[in-house]
Amino acid sequence: MRVIVIQLVLVSKAEMIDELDRKLIQELQRSNRQSYVDLARMLGVVEGTVRKRVKDLQDRK
């Protein structure tokens, strides 16, 4: 199991998060030990989308 850490920071308008990012962050705050596959099922997207969104959010630090 992997632990995903996302640090929220103030971002410019160009880097604003969308509704999917917000839902993803909410799920990760609830339980950061969920797999990408489980998160994707809950959010109604494919696993690759979750993986990319998490990476993009982590890269914004």
Secondary structure by P-SEA (a helix, b strand, c coil): cbbbbbbbccccccccccaaaaaaaaaaaacccccaaaaaaaacccaaaaaaaaaaaaacc
